[in-house]
Amino acid sequence: MSDVSTELVPRLPSQDAAIHLAQGAPGGWFEAVGSTLFRAGLVAAGLYAAGLRGRQLWRGALYGATAVEVFVLGWTTYHVRRHDA
């Protein structure tokens, strides 16, 4: 695996939101919710292309986006706290 600098590969907006939330920055929750809703829109596009419609589409999009966001928040919080320790 190559060692790629974060200067060359910027963080995703959801990771910035997770870092702000993990560090207790004001507005961190709002950033995380916004990130989740944006991701739900992306997931919904894929589910729509796969044939889902209506309530099933949006329920799947929100569940999927929330699952990913929980993982990102957990991963980032673990690493932020490990770095600060």
C-alpha positions, 0 to 999 in steps of 0.5 A: 500500500502506498503512503499518500499524503492527505495534501494530495487526497483531501478528506471527504466532507463527511469525514470533516463533519465526523472530525468536527463532531468527535472534537465537540466543535459547535455545529458538528451535529448539524454537519453530520446530519447534513452529510447523512442527508446528502449521502441519502440522496446519492444512495437514493439515486442508486436505488432508483436505478435499481428499480425501487420507488416511493417509501421503500426507496427513501427508507432504504436510502436513509437506512443505508446512509445512516449505516455508513455515517455511523461507521464513519463517525465511529471510525473517526472518533476512535482515531481522533481520540487515539491521536489526542490520547 
